[in-house]
Amino acid sequence: MLKKRVGIEVSLAVAEAVKLARAQVVSAYPITPQTHIVEELSTYVANGELDAEFIPVESEHSAMSAAVGASAAGARVYTATSSQGLALMHEILFIASAQRLPIVMTVANRSLSGTISIWNDHSDIMSERDIGWVQLFVEDGQEATELTIAAFKIAEDHRVLLPVAVNMDGFILTHMIEPVVFPEQAAVDAFLPPYSPAMRLDPAKPVTMGPVGVPEVYMEAKKQCEQALLDSKAVVKEVLGEVNTAFGRKYDLVETNGRKKAKTLFVTMGSLGESVWSAVDGLNEDGEDVGQVRIRLWRPFPVKEFKKACKGAKRLIVIDRAMSPGSICGPVAQELKNIYYGDKDAPEIVDVVAGLGGRDVPVADFREMYRLAKKGKLDKTYTLWGVDSNAD
C-alpha cells in the first residue's frame, strides 16, 4: 500500500525513508548540503518516532568510524555526508567494505574545494570510486526515497554484505521540493525484514574483525571483497525488481529513453539525466536519431547491461560531472573506453565535462552538444563545457 502523494524537500524524504527502514543507529556530522537529512532524523529520534541511537560526532571521520563499530555490533546503520566530509571519511570507507559491513550512506554530491564551493558536481564520489562499496545514482526525489530503502536490503543480503552509497545531487535534489509517494510502514516491513547479521561482535561469542593482513593473506582478502562486489550486481537487479512489486515503480541497472536503436546516445548519471531527457525528446520531435542511456548502478559497473543498451549506437556523448586531472577524459568516459577497448564495433566516445561547481547546464546546451558532436566539433579527449571553445 502507498500513502498519498505529498510535496516534500528531497532531504526530508530521504530521512523519512530511513525512518521507514527502521535504522537502529544514525551517526551524524552536519555538512552542506546533506545536513537536513540528519537534522530531521535527530528530530525523529528525539520525538520517539524512530527507535534508534543518534550519535552526534565531532567529524565525518568519526561518523564513519561510529558506523563501522555499530554495524560490527549487529545494528542497522545509516549515515550521510558530502564533499569534504566524504574525503575526510576516506580512510574508514575501505575498512567498512573490507569488513563486509552493510552500512547505508547518502552522499549529497558536491564539488571538492578548492576553490571553495558548496555546489553540486560528482567530484566527491568520483574520488571514492574504488572503495569497494556498491554505488547507486538517483535522478529525483522518488528514486532517492525508494532506493534508500532498497539500499538496506541490498547491503544486508548475505550474498552481498557490503556498504551501499546512494548518490543524489546536492541542492539540485537535496533542497528541491518534489512530489513523493511514500509506502506504508507495513509495505516497507514486508519488503525489508529485520537485519540478521551473519556475524557480530559479541562478548559471549568472540570473533576477530579487521586483523592484520600479512602478505600471505592480503591479496586473497582483497580478491574476496572484489568478488563480493562483482557478485552484488545480481542482487541489486533482483532487489530493484522487488521494488517494482512492493512499491509499483520499475527500476533497472541501466535505463534508456528516446529513439529506439538510436545512432547517437547521451550517457548520464544523476539529476542532469532529466534535462537530457527533455533535450532528447525535443531532438526526436525534430527528427534527430538520438537517445539516452541512464546509469543507475555505478559500482559494480554493469558492463553487460550497458553494452546491451548501447547496441548499434555509433556515438556516445558522455556527460561527466567531474574531471580526472592528468587523464585523457572524465571518470565515466574512462570507464566506457575501458569496457569498449578492443571491440571492433565500439562506438565513438565523446566526453563532455559539464556542470562543475554547480554551473547550470540548461536543456539548450545539450541540444548544442548534440549538434557539435554530429559535426565532429567536440574534442576527442574531453570538452570542458562553457570553458573550452565550442565555436564552429
NORTARA-V141604 format. One record per residue. N is the residue number from 0. RES is the residue in one letter. OMEGA is omega in degrees with one decimal (NA if undefined). Layout:
n & res & omega
N & RES & OMEGA
N & RES & OMEGA
This chain:
n & res & omega
0 & M & -179.8
1 & L & 173.6
2 & K & 178.7
3 & K & -179.1
4 & R & -179.9
5 & V & 172.8
6 & G & -173.7
7 & I & 172.7
8 & E & -173.0
9 & V & 176.3
10 & S & 180.0
11 & L & 175.9
12 & A & 177.6
13 & V & 177.1
14 & A & 177.1
15 & E & 178.4
16 & A & 178.1
17 & V & 177.0
18 & K & 178.0
19 & L & 179.0
20 & A & 178.0
21 & R & 173.5
22 & A & -176.6
23 & Q & 177.2
24 & V & 173.0
25 & V & 174.7
26 & S & -166.5
27 & A & 168.4
28 & Y & -173.7
29 & P & 170.2
30 & I & 175.9
31 & T & 7.7
32 & P & 179.7
33 & Q & -169.2
34 & T & -177.5
35 & H & -179.7
36 & I & -175.4
37 & V & 173.5
38 & E & -179.5
39 & E & 177.7
40 & L & 177.1
41 & S & 176.9
42 & T & 177.9
43 & Y & -179.2
44 & V & -179.0
45 & A & -178.6
46 & N & -178.0
47 & G & 178.5
48 & E & 178.2
49 & L & 179.9
50 & D & -174.7
51 & A & 170.2
52 & E & 175.7
53 & F & -174.6
54 & I & 174.6
55 & P & -174.0
56 & V & -173.6
57 & E & 179.0
58 & S & 177.0
59 & E & 174.9
60 & H & 178.6
61 & S & 178.8
62 & A & 179.5
63 & M & 177.6
64 & S & 177.7
65 & A & 178.1
66 & A & 178.3
67 & V & -179.4
68 & G & -178.9
69 & A & 179.1
70 & S & 178.4
71 & A & 178.2
72 & A & 174.0
73 & G & -178.3
74 & A & 169.1
75 & R & -166.3
76 & V & 177.4
77 & Y & 169.4
78 & T & 179.5
79 & A & 179.4
80 & T & -178.3
81 & S & 164.3
82 & S & -177.1
83 & Q & 176.6
84 & G & 176.5
85 & L & 178.4
86 & A & 179.1
87 & L & 176.9
88 & M & -166.0
89 & H & -176.9
90 & E & -172.1
91 & I & -178.9
92 & L & 178.7
93 & F & 179.4
94 & I & 179.8
95 & A & -179.6
96 & S & -179.2
97 & A & 179.2
98 & Q & 174.0
99 & R & -177.0
100 & L & -172.4
101 & P & 177.2
102 & I & 172.5
103 & V & -178.6
104 & M & 169.3
105 & T & 172.7
106 & V & 176.0
107 & A & -167.4
108 & N & -174.7
109 & R & 179.5
110 & S & 174.5
111 & L & 174.4
112 & S & -0.6
113 & G & 0.5
114 & T & -175.6
115 & I & 179.7
116 & S & 175.1
117 & I & -170.9
118 & W & -165.6
119 & N & 154.1
120 & D & -175.4
121 & H & -175.9
122 & S & 179.8
123 & D & -175.8
124 & I & 178.6
125 & M & 173.9
126 & S & -177.1
127 & E & -174.2
128 & R & -179.2
129 & D & -176.6
130 & I & 178.1
131 & G & 177.7
132 & W & 164.0
133 & V & -177.4
134 & Q & 179.9
135 & L & 173.1
136 & F & 178.6
137 & V & -178.0
138 & E & -173.6
139 & D & -175.3
140 & G & 179.1
141 & Q & 176.7
142 & E & -179.4
143 & A & -179.3
144 & T & -173.5
145 & E & -179.6
146 & L & 170.7
147 & T & 176.4
148 & I & -179.7
149 & A & -178.2
150 & A & 177.7
151 & F & -179.2
152 & K & 177.3
153 & I & -175.0
154 & A & -172.3
155 & E & 176.7
156 & D & -175.6
157 & H & 173.0
158 & R & -177.4
159 & V & -177.5
160 & L & 176.4
161 & L & 175.2
162 & P & -178.4
163 & V & 174.2
164 & A & 175.0
165 & V & -175.3
166 & N & 172.6
167 & M & -171.1
168 & D & 178.9
169 & G & -178.8
170 & F & -178.3
171 & I & 173.1
172 & L & -170.7
173 & T & -175.1
174 & H & 180.0
175 & M & 173.1
176 & I & -177.3
177 & E & 173.4
178 & P & -180.0
179 & V & 173.6
180 & V & -178.7
181 & F & 173.5
182 & P & 173.0
183 & E & 179.5
184 & Q & -178.6
185 & A & 179.2
186 & A & 177.8
187 & V & 179.0
188 & D & 178.1
189 & A & -179.5
190 & F & -173.1
191 & L & -179.6
192 & P & 176.7
193 & P & -178.1
194 & Y & 176.5
195 & S & -175.2
196 & P & 176.8
197 & A & 172.5
198 & M & 179.8
199 & R & 175.9
200 & L & -177.0
201 & D & -179.2
202 & P & -179.5
203 & A & 179.3
204 & K & -172.7
205 & P & 171.7
206 & V & 175.6
207 & T & 175.0
208 & M & 177.5
209 & G & 177.9
210 & P & 175.8
211 & V & 177.6
212 & G & 179.6
213 & V & -176.1
214 & P & -176.9
215 & E & -178.0
216 & V & -172.2
217 & Y & -177.4
218 & M & 177.9
219 & E & 178.1
220 & A & 178.0
221 & K & 179.0
222 & K & 179.2
223 & Q & 178.8
224 & C & 178.1
225 & E & -179.5
226 & Q & 177.6
227 & A & 179.2
228 & L & 178.3
229 & L & -178.5
230 & D & -177.5
231 & S & -177.7
232 & K & -179.4
233 & A & 179.3
234 & V & 176.4
235 & V & 179.7
236 & K & 179.4
237 & E & -178.8
238 & V & 176.7
239 & L & 174.3
240 & G & 178.2
241 & E & 174.8
242 & V & 178.1
243 & N & -179.4
244 & T & -173.9
245 & A & -170.5
246 & F & 171.3
247 & G & 177.5
248 & R & -176.2
249 & K & 175.1
250 & Y & 175.3
251 & D & -178.3
252 & L & 178.6
253 & V & -178.4
254 & E & -177.2
255 & T & 168.2
256 & N & -174.9
257 & G & -175.4
258 & R & 178.5
259 & K & 178.0
260 & K & 179.5
261 & A & -179.8
262 & K & 175.8
263 & T & -180.0
264 & L & 166.3
265 & F & 176.0
266 & V & -174.5
267 & T & 168.7
268 & M & 176.6
269 & G & -167.9
270 & S & 177.6
271 & L & 176.7
272 & G & 179.8
273 & E & 176.6
274 & S & 177.3
275 & V & 177.8
276 & W & 178.8
277 & S & 179.0
278 & A & -179.7
279 & V & 177.9
280 & D & 179.5
281 & G & 178.5
282 & L & 176.5
283 & N & 177.8
284 & E & 177.4
285 & D & 178.3
286 & G & -178.3
287 & E & -177.9
288 & D & -173.9
289 & V & 177.9
290 & G & -176.8
291 & Q & 172.1
292 & V & -178.1
293 & R & -178.7
294 & I & 176.7
295 & R & 178.7
296 & L & -178.8
297 & W & 175.3
298 & R & -3.3
299 & P & -175.9
300 & F & -176.7
301 & P & -173.3
302 & V & -176.4
303 & K & -177.4
304 & E & 179.6
305 & F & 180.0
306 & K & 177.8
307 & K & -179.6
308 & A & -176.9
309 & C & -175.6
310 & K & 178.6
311 & G & -179.5
312 & A & 178.2
313 & K & -177.3
314 & R & 172.9
315 & L & 173.5
316 & I & -174.3
317 & V & 177.0
318 & I & 177.4
319 & D & 178.1
320 & R & 178.0
321 & A & 172.8
322 & M & 171.4
323 & S & -171.0
324 & P & 179.6
325 & G & 177.4
326 & S & -177.3
327 & I & -178.3
328 & C & -179.7
329 & G & -173.0
330 & P & -178.6
331 & V & 177.5
332 & A & 175.0
333 & Q & -178.6
334 & E & -176.4
335 & L & 176.6
336 & K & 176.0
337 & N & -174.3
338 & I & 179.0
339 & Y & -177.1
340 & Y & 178.7
341 & G & 179.6
342 & D & -176.0
343 & K & 178.8
344 & D & -176.7
345 & A & 175.8
346 & P & 169.5
347 & E & 179.6
348 & I & -179.0
349 & V & -175.5
350 & D & 174.6
351 & V & 175.6
352 & V & -170.2
353 & A & 172.4
354 & G & 179.1
355 & L & 177.6
356 & G & 177.4
357 & G & 178.5
358 & R & -177.9
359 & D & 175.3
360 & V & -177.3
361 & P & -178.3
362 & V & -178.5
363 & A & 179.5
364 & D & 179.5
365 & F & 174.4
366 & R & 178.9
367 & E & 175.8
368 & M & -180.0
369 & Y & -178.9
370 & R & -178.5
371 & L & 178.5
372 & A & -179.9
373 & K & 179.5
374 & K & -177.6
375 & G & -174.9
376 & K & 178.1
377 & L & -176.3
378 & D & -178.4
379 & K & 173.8
380 & T & 172.1
381 & Y & 176.2
382 & T & 175.3
383 & L & -167.3
384 & W & -179.9
385 & G & 178.7
386 & V & 174.1
387 & D & -179.8
388 & S & 176.9
389 & N & -176.4
390 & A & 176.0
391 & D & NA
